[in-house]
Each structure stands twice: as C-alpha cells, then as structure tokens.
C-alpha cells in the first residue's frame, strides 16, 4: 500500500511539472501528445547523452571485440548501451504517464512496444551505418538526425498501435 502511495505521488509530481507548461502549447497539441513529446523527449535526451558518454568514455571510440571474428563498431556499441537503459524506462514512462487510458493488457503493450523498438533499432542501425560509414558524418550528430526520424515513426506507432485505446 505504501509503495502505491509513493508511486501515485511521484506520478502526480511529474505530471504536474509537465502539465504546468501545457497552456503554452495548447494551440498546437492535445495534452496526450504534449506529454508524449515531453516525456519521450526527455528519454530521448537521456538516450543521446548515454550514447555520447558510451561512445566517447566507456568504449573510448574503440571497436568492441566480442570473440574472434565478431566485432561491433563503437557507434553501434554505444547505441546498444543506451538502448538497454532507455527501452525499459521509456516503456514504463509511456505506459504509466502518457497512454494511461489504453485498454490493452500490459503484456500486450510490452510486446507491441518491443516490436516498435525492434523496428526503431533497425532504423537506427541502418541510418547510423549510412550516416557514419557511408556519408562520413560525425557519430553524435548522426545519432541526433537518426533520432529525429525514429521519433516520428515511433510516435505514430505508439499512439495508434502499442497503446491504442
């Protein structure tokens, strides 16, 4: 019971802070879309930050050798590290704060969220490979561009597929 009370207080605290800014954006977005952008944007900024830290400081821009003949480039390794943190966090935030009226069971939402995430991984991988290895863009700006494309695709799929009401 105490855990539920703490959860509800934390949820209320976060939504109060986000909703405080909603009147400025009311002409452009409904409340759910605004919350999606605020919460998803925060998770995305965390993802980019984790990518930057992973690429530059954890992996130190070095190829990760998993075993003989299997290696991961540092920009893909950084992407994987960031994803392992932001995927579960993103699901919990979207389910608990944005798409709360969904009638789908939690496990169905998780499977669908995971499916969308897998599509996002493919998009991330392909776009990062193209931008970094073929167009020779810097990795962090490439991640930002890739993230912009993925956000649009993800929003549409999350709203109308994963958390449909």
TORTOR-940484 format. One record per atom (N, C-alpha, C, O): atom name; x, y, z; residue in three letters. Coordinates in Angstrom, 1 decimal. Layout:
BEGIN
CA	X	Y	Z	ALA
...
This chain:
BEGIN
N	0.8	-1.2	0.0	UNK
CA	0.0	0.0	0.0	UNK
C	0.9	1.3	0.0	UNK
O	0.6	2.2	-0.7	UNK
N	1.9	1.2	0.8	UNK
CA	2.8	2.4	0.9	UNK
C	3.5	2.7	-0.4	UNK
O	3.7	3.8	-0.9	UNK
N	3.9	1.6	-1.1	UNK
CA	4.5	1.7	-2.4	UNK
C	3.6	2.3	-3.5	UNK
O	4.0	3.1	-4.3	UNK
N	2.3	2.0	-3.4	UNK
CA	1.3	2.5	-4.3	UNK
C	1.1	4.0	-4.1	UNK
O	1.0	4.8	-5.0	UNK
N	1.1	4.4	-2.8	UNK
CA	1.0	5.8	-2.5	UNK
C	2.2	6.6	-3.0	UNK
O	2.0	7.7	-3.6	UNK
N	3.4	6.1	-2.8	UNK
CA	4.6	6.7	-3.3	UNK
C	4.6	6.9	-4.8	UNK
O	4.9	7.9	-5.4	UNK
N	4.1	5.8	-5.5	UNK
CA	4.0	5.8	-7.0	UNK
C	3.1	6.9	-7.4	UNK
O	3.4	7.7	-8.3	UNK
N	1.9	7.0	-6.8	UNK
CA	0.9	8.0	-7.2	UNK
C	1.4	9.4	-6.9	UNK
O	1.1	10.3	-7.7	UNK
N	2.1	9.6	-5.8	UNK
CA	2.7	10.9	-5.5	UNK
C	3.7	11.3	-6.6	UNK
O	3.8	12.4	-7.0	UNK
N	4.6	10.3	-6.9	UNK
CA	5.6	10.6	-7.9	UNK
C	5.0	10.9	-9.3	UNK
O	5.4	11.8	-10.0	UNK
N	4.0	10.1	-9.6	UNK
CA	3.3	10.3	-10.9	UNK
C	2.7	11.7	-10.9	UNK
O	2.8	12.4	-11.9	UNK
N	2.0	12.0	-9.9	UNK
CA	1.3	13.3	-9.8	UNK
C	2.4	14.5	-9.9	UNK
O	2.1	15.5	-10.5	UNK
N	3.5	14.3	-9.2	UNK
CA	4.6	15.3	-9.2	UNK
C	5.1	15.5	-10.6	UNK
O	5.2	16.7	-11.0	UNK
N	5.4	14.4	-11.3	UNK
CA	5.9	14.5	-12.7	UNK
C	4.9	15.2	-13.6	UNK
O	5.2	16.1	-14.4	UNK
N	3.7	14.7	-13.6	UNK
CA	2.6	15.2	-14.5	UNK
C	2.3	16.7	-14.1	UNK
O	2.1	17.5	-15.1	UNK
N	2.3	17.1	-12.9	UNK
CA	2.1	18.5	-12.5	UNK
C	3.2	19.4	-13.1	UNK
O	2.9	20.4	-13.7	UNK
N	4.4	18.9	-13.1	UNK
CA	5.5	19.7	-13.7	UNK
C	5.4	19.8	-15.2	UNK
O	5.6	20.9	-15.8	UNK
N	5.0	18.7	-15.8	UNK
CA	4.9	18.7	-17.3	UNK
C	3.7	19.5	-17.7	UNK
O	3.7	20.4	-18.6	UNK
N	2.6	19.3	-17.0	UNK
CA	1.3	20.0	-17.4	UNK
C	1.4	21.5	-17.1	UNK
O	0.6	22.2	-17.7	UNK
N	2.3	21.9	-16.3	UNK
CA	2.4	23.4	-16.0	UNK
C	2.7	24.1	-17.3	UNK
O	2.3	25.2	-17.5	UNK
N	3.5	23.5	-18.2	UNK
CA	3.9	24.2	-19.4	UNK
C	2.9	23.9	-20.6	UNK
O	3.0	24.5	-21.6	UNK
N	1.9	23.1	-20.4	UNK
CA	0.9	22.8	-21.4	UNK
C	0.2	24.0	-22.0	UNK
O	0.0	24.0	-23.2	UNK
N	-0.3	24.9	-21.2	UNK
CA	-1.0	26.0	-21.7	UNK
C	-0.3	26.8	-22.9	UNK
O	-0.9	27.3	-23.8	UNK
N	1.0	26.8	-22.8	UNK
CA	1.8	27.4	-23.9	UNK
C	1.7	26.7	-25.2	UNK
O	1.8	27.3	-26.3	UNK
N	1.5	25.4	-25.1	UNK
CA	1.5	24.5	-26.3	UNK
C	0.1	24.0	-26.7	UNK
O	-0.1	23.3	-27.7	UNK
N	-0.9	24.4	-25.9	UNK
CA	-2.3	24.0	-26.2	UNK
C	-2.8	24.3	-27.6	UNK
O	-3.5	23.5	-28.2	UNK
N	-2.4	25.4	-28.2	UNK
CA	-2.8	25.7	-29.6	UNK
C	-2.3	24.7	-30.6	UNK
O	-2.8	24.5	-31.7	UNK
N	-1.2	24.0	-30.2	UNK
CA	-0.5	23.1	-31.2	UNK
C	-0.7	21.6	-30.9	UNK
O	-0.7	20.8	-31.9	UNK
N	-0.9	21.2	-29.7	UNK
CA	-1.0	19.8	-29.3	UNK
C	-2.1	19.5	-28.3	UNK
O	-2.5	20.4	-27.5	UNK
N	-2.7	18.3	-28.4	UNK
CA	-3.6	17.9	-27.3	UNK
C	-2.7	17.5	-26.1	UNK
O	-1.5	17.3	-26.3	UNK
N	-3.3	17.3	-25.0	UNK
CA	-2.5	17.0	-23.8	UNK
C	-1.7	15.7	-23.9	UNK
O	-0.5	15.7	-23.5	UNK
N	-2.3	14.7	-24.4	UNK
CA	-1.6	13.4	-24.6	UNK
C	-0.3	13.6	-25.5	UNK
O	0.7	13.1	-25.1	UNK
N	-0.5	14.3	-26.6	UNK
CA	0.7	14.5	-27.5	UNK
C	1.7	15.3	-26.8	UNK
O	2.9	15.0	-27.0	UNK
N	1.3	16.3	-26.1	UNK
CA	2.3	17.2	-25.4	UNK
C	3.1	16.3	-24.3	UNK
O	4.3	16.4	-24.2	UNK
N	2.3	15.5	-23.6	UNK
CA	3.0	14.6	-22.6	UNK
C	4.0	13.7	-23.3	UNK
O	5.1	13.4	-22.8	UNK
N	3.5	13.1	-24.4	UNK
CA	4.4	12.2	-25.2	UNK
C	5.7	12.9	-25.6	UNK
O	6.8	12.4	-25.4	UNK
N	5.5	14.1	-26.1	UNK
CA	6.7	14.9	-26.5	UNK
C	7.6	15.2	-25.4	UNK
O	8.8	15.1	-25.5	UNK
N	7.0	15.6	-24.2	UNK
CA	7.8	16.0	-23.1	UNK
C	8.5	14.8	-22.5	UNK
O	9.7	14.8	-22.2	UNK
N	7.8	13.7	-22.3	UNK
CA	8.4	12.5	-21.6	UNK
C	9.3	11.8	-22.6	UNK
O	10.4	11.4	-22.3	UNK
N	8.8	11.6	-23.8	UNK
CA	9.6	11.0	-24.9	UNK
C	10.9	11.8	-25.2	UNK
O	11.9	11.2	-25.4	UNK
N	10.7	13.1	-25.2	UNK
CA	11.8	14.0	-25.4	UNK
C	12.9	13.9	-24.3	UNK
O	14.1	13.9	-24.6	UNK
N	12.4	13.8	-23.1	UNK
CA	13.4	13.6	-22.0	UNK
C	14.1	12.3	-22.1	UNK
O	15.3	12.2	-21.9	UNK
N	13.4	11.2	-22.4	UNK
CA	14.0	9.9	-22.6	UNK
C	15.0	9.9	-23.8	UNK
O	16.0	9.3	-23.8	UNK
N	14.6	10.7	-24.8	UNK
CA	15.5	10.8	-26.0	UNK
C	16.8	11.5	-25.7	UNK
O	17.8	11.2	-26.1	UNK
N	16.6	12.6	-24.9	UNK
CA	17.8	13.4	-24.5	UNK
C	18.7	12.5	-23.6	UNK
O	19.9	12.5	-23.8	UNK
N	18.1	11.7	-22.8	UNK
CA	18.9	10.7	-22.0	UNK
C	19.6	9.7	-22.9	UNK
O	20.8	9.4	-22.7	UNK
N	18.9	9.3	-23.9	UNK
CA	19.5	8.3	-24.9	UNK
C	20.7	8.9	-25.6	UNK
O	21.7	8.3	-25.7	UNK
N	20.5	10.2	-26.0	UNK
CA	21.6	10.8	-26.7	UNK
C	22.8	11.1	-25.8	UNK
O	24.0	10.9	-26.2	UNK
N	22.5	11.5	-24.6	UNK
CA	23.6	11.6	-23.6	UNK
C	24.3	10.3	-23.3	UNK
O	25.5	10.3	-23.2	UNK
N	23.5	9.2	-23.1	UNK
CA	24.1	7.9	-22.8	UNK
C	25.0	7.5	-24.0	UNK
O	26.0	6.9	-23.9	UNK
N	24.5	7.7	-25.2	UNK
CA	25.2	7.4	-26.5	UNK
C	26.5	8.1	-26.5	UNK
O	27.6	7.5	-26.7	UNK
N	26.5	9.4	-26.2	UNK
CA	27.7	10.2	-26.2	UNK
C	28.7	9.7	-25.2	UNK
O	29.9	9.5	-25.5	UNK
N	28.3	9.5	-24.0	UNK
CA	29.1	9.0	-22.9	UNK
C	29.7	7.6	-23.2	UNK
O	30.9	7.4	-23.1	UNK
N	28.8	6.8	-23.7	UNK
CA	29.3	5.4	-24.1	UNK
C	30.3	5.4	-25.2	UNK
O	31.3	4.8	-25.1	UNK
N	30.0	6.2	-26.2	UNK
CA	30.9	6.2	-27.4	UNK
C	32.3	6.8	-27.0	UNK
O	33.3	6.3	-27.3	UNK
N	32.2	8.0	-26.3	UNK
CA	33.5	8.7	-26.0	UNK
C	34.2	8.2	-24.8	UNK
O	35.5	8.2	-24.8	UNK
N	33.5	7.8	-23.8	UNK
CA	34.2	7.5	-22.5	UNK
C	34.2	6.0	-22.1	UNK
O	35.2	5.5	-21.5	UNK
N	33.1	5.3	-22.4	UNK
CA	33.0	3.9	-22.0	UNK
C	33.8	3.1	-23.0	UNK
O	34.7	2.3	-22.7	UNK
N	33.4	3.2	-24.3	UNK
CA	34.0	2.5	-25.4	UNK
C	35.3	3.2	-25.9	UNK
O	36.1	2.6	-26.6	UNK
N	35.5	4.4	-25.6	UNK
CA	36.6	5.2	-26.0	UNK
C	36.9	5.2	-27.5	UNK
O	38.0	5.1	-27.9	UNK
N	35.8	5.2	-28.2	UNK
CA	35.8	5.2	-29.7	UNK
C	36.5	4.0	-30.3	UNK
O	37.0	4.1	-31.4	UNK
N	36.5	2.9	-29.5	UNK
CA	37.2	1.7	-30.0	UNK
C	36.2	0.6	-30.4	UNK
O	35.1	0.5	-29.8	UNK
N	36.6	-0.2	-31.3	UNK
CA	35.8	-1.3	-31.7	UNK
C	35.8	-2.3	-30.6	UNK
O	36.7	-2.5	-29.9	UNK
N	34.6	-2.9	-30.4	UNK
CA	34.4	-3.9	-29.3	UNK
C	34.5	-5.3	-29.9	UNK
O	33.7	-5.7	-30.8	UNK
N	35.5	-6.0	-29.5	UNK
CA	35.7	-7.4	-30.0	UNK
C	35.0	-8.4	-29.0	UNK
O	35.5	-8.6	-27.9	UNK
N	34.0	-9.0	-29.5	UNK
CA	33.2	-9.9	-28.7	UNK
C	33.9	-11.3	-28.7	UNK
O	33.9	-12.0	-27.6	UNK
N	34.3	-11.7	-29.8	UNK
CA	35.0	-13.0	-30.0	UNK
C	35.8	-12.9	-31.3	UNK
O	35.6	-12.0	-32.1	UNK
N	36.6	-13.9	-31.6	UNK
CA	37.4	-13.9	-32.9	UNK
C	36.4	-13.8	-34.0	UNK
O	35.5	-14.7	-34.2	UNK
N	36.5	-12.8	-34.8	UNK
CA	35.7	-12.6	-36.0	UNK
C	34.4	-11.9	-35.7	UNK
O	33.6	-11.6	-36.7	UNK
N	34.1	-11.6	-34.5	UNK
CA	32.9	-10.8	-34.2	UNK
C	33.2	-9.5	-33.5	UNK
O	33.8	-9.5	-32.4	UNK
N	32.9	-8.4	-34.1	UNK
CA	33.3	-7.1	-33.5	UNK
C	32.1	-6.2	-33.8	UNK
O	31.3	-6.3	-34.7	UNK
N	32.0	-5.2	-32.9	UNK
CA	30.9	-4.2	-33.0	UNK
C	31.6	-2.8	-33.1	UNK
O	32.5	-2.5	-32.2	UNK
N	31.3	-2.0	-34.0	UNK
CA	31.8	-0.7	-34.1	UNK
C	31.4	0.1	-32.9	UNK
O	30.4	-0.1	-32.3	UNK
N	32.2	1.1	-32.6	UNK
CA	31.9	1.9	-31.3	UNK
C	30.6	2.6	-31.4	UNK
O	29.9	2.7	-30.4	UNK
N	30.2	3.1	-32.6	UNK
CA	28.9	3.8	-32.6	UNK
C	27.7	2.9	-32.5	UNK
O	26.7	3.3	-31.9	UNK
N	27.9	1.7	-32.9	UNK
CA	26.8	0.7	-32.7	UNK
C	26.8	0.2	-31.3	UNK
O	25.7	0.0	-30.7	UNK
N	28.0	0.0	-30.7	UNK
CA	28.1	-0.4	-29.3	UNK
C	27.5	0.6	-28.4	UNK
O	26.8	0.3	-27.4	UNK
N	27.7	1.9	-28.7	UNK
CA	27.2	3.0	-27.9	UNK
C	25.6	3.0	-28.0	UNK
O	24.9	3.2	-27.0	UNK
N	25.2	2.7	-29.2	UNK
CA	23.7	2.7	-29.4	UNK
C	23.1	1.5	-28.5	UNK
O	22.1	1.7	-27.9	UNK
N	23.7	0.4	-28.5	UNK
CA	23.2	-0.8	-27.7	UNK
C	23.2	-0.4	-26.2	UNK
O	22.2	-0.7	-25.6	UNK
N	24.3	0.2	-25.7	UNK
CA	24.3	0.5	-24.3	UNK
C	23.2	1.5	-23.9	UNK
O	22.5	1.3	-23.0	UNK
N	23.0	2.5	-24.8	UNK
CA	22.0	3.5	-24.5	UNK
C	20.6	2.8	-24.6	UNK
O	19.7	3.1	-23.7	UNK
N	20.4	2.0	-25.5	UNK
CA	19.1	1.3	-25.7	UNK
C	18.7	0.4	-24.5	UNK
O	17.6	0.4	-24.1	UNK
N	19.7	-0.3	-24.0	UNK
CA	19.4	-1.2	-22.8	UNK
C	18.9	-0.4	-21.6	UNK
O	18.3	-1.0	-20.7	UNK
N	19.2	0.9	-21.5	UNK
CA	18.7	1.7	-20.4	UNK
C	17.4	2.4	-20.8	UNK
O	16.5	2.4	-20.0	UNK
N	17.4	3.0	-21.9	UNK
CA	16.2	3.8	-22.3	UNK
C	15.0	3.0	-22.7	UNK
O	13.9	3.5	-22.7	UNK
N	15.2	1.8	-23.2	UNK
CA	14.0	1.0	-23.6	UNK
C	13.0	0.7	-22.4	UNK
O	11.9	1.0	-22.5	UNK
N	13.5	0.1	-21.3	UNK
CA	12.6	-0.2	-20.2	UNK
C	12.1	1.1	-19.6	UNK
O	10.9	1.2	-19.2	UNK
N	12.9	2.1	-19.5	UNK
CA	12.5	3.3	-18.9	UNK
C	11.4	4.0	-19.7	UNK
O	10.4	4.4	-19.2	UNK
N	11.6	4.0	-21.1	UNK
CA	10.6	4.6	-22.0	UNK
C	9.3	3.9	-21.9	UNK
O	8.2	4.5	-21.9	UNK
N	9.3	2.5	-21.8	UNK
CA	8.0	1.8	-21.7	UNK
C	7.3	2.1	-20.5	UNK
O	6.1	2.4	-20.5	UNK
N	8.0	2.1	-19.3	UNK
CA	7.3	2.4	-18.1	UNK
C	6.8	3.9	-18.1	UNK
O	5.6	4.1	-17.6	UNK
N	7.5	4.8	-18.6	UNK
CA	7.0	6.2	-18.6	UNK
C	5.8	6.4	-19.6	UNK
O	4.8	7.0	-19.2	UNK
N	5.9	5.8	-20.7	UNK
CA	4.8	5.9	-21.7	UNK
C	3.5	5.2	-21.2	UNK
O	2.4	5.8	-21.3	UNK
N	3.7	4.0	-20.6	UNK
CA	2.5	3.3	-20.1	UNK
C	1.9	4.0	-18.9	UNK
O	0.7	4.1	-18.7	UNK
N	2.8	4.4	-18.0	UNK
CA	2.3	5.0	-16.7	UNK
C	1.9	6.4	-16.7	UNK
O	1.2	6.9	-15.9	UNK
N	2.5	7.2	-17.7	UNK
CA	2.2	8.7	-17.7	UNK
C	1.5	9.2	-18.9	UNK
O	0.8	10.2	-18.8	UNK
N	1.7	8.6	-20.0	UNK
CA	1.2	9.1	-21.3	UNK
C	-0.1	8.4	-21.8	UNK
O	-1.1	9.0	-22.0	UNK
N	0.0	7.1	-22.0	UNK
CA	-1.0	6.3	-22.6	UNK
C	-1.8	5.5	-21.5	UNK
O	-1.9	4.3	-21.6	UNK
N	-2.3	6.2	-20.5	UNK
CA	-2.9	5.6	-19.4	UNK
C	-4.3	5.0	-19.6	UNK
O	-4.7	4.2	-18.9	UNK
N	-4.9	5.5	-20.7	UNK
CA	-6.3	5.1	-21.0	UNK
C	-6.3	3.8	-21.9	UNK
O	-7.4	3.4	-22.2	UNK
N	-5.2	3.3	-22.3	UNK
CA	-5.2	2.1	-23.1	UNK
C	-5.9	1.0	-22.5	UNK
O	-5.7	0.7	-21.3	UNK
N	-6.7	0.3	-23.2	UNK
CA	-7.5	-0.9	-22.7	UNK
C	-6.7	-2.2	-22.9	UNK
O	-7.2	-3.2	-22.4	UNK
N	-5.6	-2.1	-23.6	UNK
CA	-4.8	-3.3	-23.8	UNK
C	-4.1	-3.8	-22.5	UNK
O	-3.7	-3.0	-21.7	UNK
N	-3.9	-5.1	-22.4	UNK
CA	-3.2	-5.6	-21.2	UNK
C	-1.7	-5.2	-21.3	UNK
O	-1.2	-5.0	-22.4	UNK
N	-1.1	-5.1	-20.1	UNK
CA	0.3	-4.7	-20.0	UNK
C	1.2	-5.5	-20.9	UNK
O	2.1	-5.0	-21.5	UNK
N	1.0	-6.9	-20.9	UNK
CA	2.0	-7.7	-21.6	UNK
C	1.8	-7.5	-23.1	UNK
O	2.8	-7.6	-23.9	UNK
N	0.6	-7.2	-23.6	UNK
CA	0.3	-7.0	-25.0	UNK
C	1.0	-5.7	-25.3	UNK
O	1.7	-5.5	-26.4	UNK
N	0.9	-4.7	-24.5	UNK
CA	1.5	-3.4	-24.7	UNK
C	3.0	-3.6	-24.8	UNK
O	3.7	-3.0	-25.6	UNK
N	3.6	-4.4	-23.9	UNK
CA	5.0	-4.6	-23.8	UNK
C	5.5	-5.3	-25.1	UNK
O	6.5	-4.9	-25.7	UNK
N	4.8	-6.3	-25.6	UNK
CA	5.1	-7.0	-26.8	UNK
C	5.1	-6.0	-28.0	UNK
O	6.0	-6.0	-28.8	UNK
N	4.0	-5.2	-28.1	UNK
CA	3.9	-4.2	-29.1	UNK
C	5.0	-3.1	-29.0	UNK
O	5.6	-2.7	-30.0	UNK
N	5.3	-2.7	-27.8	UNK
CA	6.3	-1.7	-27.6	UNK
C	7.7	-2.3	-28.0	UNK
O	8.5	-1.6	-28.7	UNK
N	7.9	-3.5	-27.7	UNK
CA	9.1	-4.2	-28.1	UNK
C	9.2	-4.3	-29.6	UNK
O	10.3	-4.1	-30.2	UNK
N	8.1	-4.6	-30.3	UNK
CA	8.1	-4.7	-31.7	UNK
C	8.4	-3.4	-32.4	UNK
O	9.2	-3.3	-33.3	UNK
N	7.8	-2.3	-31.8	UNK
CA	8.2	-1.0	-32.4	UNK
C	9.6	-0.7	-32.1	UNK
O	10.3	-0.1	-32.9	UNK
N	10.1	-1.0	-30.9	UNK
CA	11.5	-0.8	-30.5	UNK
C	12.4	-1.6	-31.5	UNK
O	13.5	-1.0	-31.9	UNK
N	12.1	-2.8	-31.9	UNK
CA	12.9	-3.5	-32.8	UNK
C	12.9	-2.8	-34.2	UNK
O	14.0	-2.8	-34.8	UNK
N	11.8	-2.3	-34.6	UNK
CA	11.8	-1.5	-35.9	UNK
C	12.6	-0.3	-35.7	UNK
O	13.4	0.1	-36.6	UNK
N	12.6	0.3	-34.5	UNK
CA	13.4	1.5	-34.3	UNK
C	14.9	1.1	-34.3	UNK
O	15.7	1.9	-34.8	UNK
N	15.2	0.0	-33.8	UNK
CA	16.6	-0.5	-33.8	UNK
C	17.1	-0.7	-35.2	UNK
O	18.2	-0.2	-35.6	UNK
N	16.3	-1.3	-36.1	UNK
CA	16.6	-1.4	-37.5	UNK
C	16.8	-0.1	-38.1	UNK
O	17.8	0.2	-38.9	UNK
N	15.9	0.8	-37.9	UNK
CA	16.0	2.2	-38.4	UNK
C	17.3	2.9	-37.9	UNK
O	18.0	3.5	-38.7	UNK
N	17.5	2.8	-36.6	UNK
CA	18.7	3.4	-36.0	UNK
C	20.0	2.8	-36.6	UNK
O	20.9	3.5	-37.0	UNK
N	20.0	1.5	-36.7	UNK
CA	21.2	0.8	-37.3	UNK
C	21.5	1.2	-38.7	UNK
O	22.6	1.6	-39.0	UNK
N	20.4	1.1	-39.5	UNK
CA	20.6	1.4	-40.9	UNK
C	21.0	2.9	-41.1	UNK
O	21.9	3.2	-41.9	UNK
N	20.3	3.8	-40.4	UNK
CA	20.6	5.2	-40.6	UNK
C	22.0	5.6	-40.0	UNK
O	22.7	6.3	-40.6	UNK
N	22.4	5.0	-38.9	UNK
CA	23.7	5.3	-38.3	UNK
C	24.8	4.7	-39.3	UNK
O	25.8	5.4	-39.5	UNK
N	24.6	3.5	-39.8	UNK
CA	25.5	2.9	-40.7	UNK
C	25.7	3.8	-41.9	UNK
O	26.8	4.1	-42.3	UNK
N	24.6	4.3	-42.5	UNK
CA	24.6	5.2	-43.7	UNK
C	25.3	6.5	-43.4	UNK
O	26.2	6.9	-44.1	UNK
N	24.9	7.1	-42.3	UNK
CA	25.4	8.4	-42.0	UNK
C	26.9	8.4	-41.6	UNK
O	27.7	9.2	-42.0	UNK
N	27.3	7.5	-40.7	UNK
CA	28.6	7.4	-40.2	UNK
C	29.6	6.8	-41.2	UNK
O	30.7	7.3	-41.4	UNK
N	29.2	5.6	-41.7	UNK
CA	30.2	4.9	-42.5	UNK
C	30.2	5.2	-44.0	UNK
O	31.2	5.1	-44.7	UNK
N	29.0	5.6	-44.5	UNK
CA	29.0	5.9	-46.0	UNK
C	29.0	7.4	-46.3	UNK
O	29.7	7.8	-47.2	UNK
N	28.3	8.2	-45.5	UNK
CA	28.4	9.7	-45.7	UNK
C	29.4	10.4	-44.8	UNK
O	29.6	11.6	-45.0	UNK
N	30.1	9.6	-44.0	UNK
CA	31.2	10.1	-43.1	UNK
C	30.8	11.3	-42.2	UNK
O	31.7	12.1	-42.0	UNK
N	29.6	11.3	-41.7	UNK
CA	29.2	12.3	-40.7	UNK
C	29.8	11.9	-39.4	UNK
O	30.1	10.7	-39.2	UNK
N	29.9	12.8	-38.5	UNK
CA	30.3	12.6	-37.1	UNK
C	29.2	11.7	-36.4	UNK
O	28.0	11.9	-36.7	UNK
N	29.6	10.8	-35.5	UNK
CA	28.7	9.9	-34.9	UNK
C	27.6	10.6	-34.1	UNK
O	26.4	10.2	-34.2	UNK
N	27.9	11.6	-33.2	UNK
CA	26.9	12.2	-32.4	UNK
C	25.8	13.0	-33.2	UNK
O	24.6	12.8	-33.0	UNK
N	26.2	13.8	-34.1	UNK
CA	25.2	14.5	-35.0	UNK
C	24.4	13.4	-35.8	UNK
O	23.2	13.6	-36.0	UNK
N	25.0	12.4	-36.2	UNK
CA	24.3	11.3	-36.9	UNK
C	23.3	10.7	-36.0	UNK
O	22.2	10.4	-36.5	UNK
N	23.6	10.5	-34.8	UNK
CA	22.6	10.0	-33.8	UNK
C	21.4	10.9	-33.6	UNK
O	20.3	10.5	-33.5	UNK
N	21.7	12.2	-33.6	UNK
CA	20.6	13.2	-33.5	UNK
C	19.7	13.2	-34.7	UNK
O	18.5	13.2	-34.5	UNK
N	20.2	13.1	-35.9	UNK
CA	19.4	13.0	-37.1	UNK
C	18.6	11.7	-37.1	UNK
O	17.4	11.8	-37.4	UNK
N	19.3	10.6	-36.8	UNK
CA	18.6	9.3	-36.8	UNK
C	17.5	9.4	-35.7	UNK
O	16.4	8.9	-36.0	UNK
N	17.7	10.0	-34.6	UNK
CA	16.7	10.0	-33.6	UNK
C	15.5	10.8	-34.0	UNK
O	14.3	10.4	-33.7	UNK
N	15.7	11.9	-34.8	UNK
CA	14.5	12.7	-35.3	UNK
C	13.6	11.8	-36.2	UNK
O	12.4	11.9	-36.1	UNK
N	14.2	11.0	-37.1	UNK
CA	13.4	10.2	-37.9	UNK
C	12.7	9.1	-37.1	UNK
O	11.5	8.9	-37.3	UNK
N	13.4	8.5	-36.2	UNK
CA	12.8	7.5	-35.3	UNK
C	11.7	8.0	-34.5	UNK
O	10.7	7.3	-34.2	UNK
N	11.8	9.2	-34.0	UNK
CA	10.8	9.8	-33.1	UNK
C	9.4	9.9	-33.9	UNK
O	8.4	9.5	-33.3	UNK
N	9.5	10.3	-35.1	UNK
CA	8.2	10.5	-35.9	UNK
C	7.6	9.1	-36.1	UNK
O	6.4	8.9	-35.9	UNK
N	8.4	8.1	-36.5	UNK
CA	7.8	6.8	-36.7	UNK
C	7.3	6.2	-35.4	UNK
O	6.2	5.6	-35.4	UNK
N	8.1	6.3	-34.4	UNK
CA	7.7	5.8	-33.1	UNK
C	6.4	6.4	-32.5	UNK
O	5.6	5.6	-32.1	UNK
N	6.3	7.7	-32.6	UNK
CA	5.1	8.3	-32.1	UNK
C	3.8	7.8	-32.8	UNK
O	2.9	7.4	-32.1	UNK
N	3.9	7.7	-34.1	UNK
CA	2.7	7.2	-34.8	UNK
C	2.4	5.8	-34.4	UNK
O	1.2	5.4	-34.2	UNK
N	3.4	5.0	-34.3	UNK
CA	3.1	3.6	-34.0	UNK
C	2.7	3.4	-32.5	UNK
O	1.8	2.6	-32.2	UNK
N	3.3	4.1	-31.6	UNK
CA	2.9	4.0	-30.2	UNK
C	1.5	4.5	-30.0	UNK
O	0.7	3.8	-29.3	UNK
N	1.1	5.6	-30.6	UNK
CA	-0.2	6.1	-30.4	UNK
C	-1.3	5.2	-31.0	UNK
O	-2.4	5.0	-30.4	UNK
N	-1.1	4.7	-32.2	UNK
CA	-2.1	4.0	-32.9	UNK
C	-2.0	2.5	-32.9	UNK
O	-2.9	1.8	-33.4	UNK
N	-0.9	2.0	-32.3	UNK
CA	-0.7	0.5	-32.3	UNK
C	-0.5	0.0	-30.9	UNK
O	-1.3	-0.7	-30.3	UNK
N	0.6	0.5	-30.3	UNK
CA	1.1	-0.1	-29.0	UNK
C	0.1	0.2	-27.9	UNK
O	-0.3	-0.7	-27.1	UNK
N	-0.3	1.5	-27.8	UNK
CA	-1.2	1.9	-26.6	UNK
C	-2.5	2.4	-27.1	UNK
O	-3.1	3.3	-26.5	UNK
N	-3.0	1.8	-28.2	UNK
CA	-4.3	2.3	-28.7	UNK
C	-5.4	2.1	-27.6	UNK
O	-5.4	1.1	-26.8	UNK
N	-6.4	3.0	-27.7	UNK
CA	-7.4	2.9	-26.6	UNK
C	-8.7	2.5	-27.3	UNK
O	-9.7	2.4	-26.6	UNK
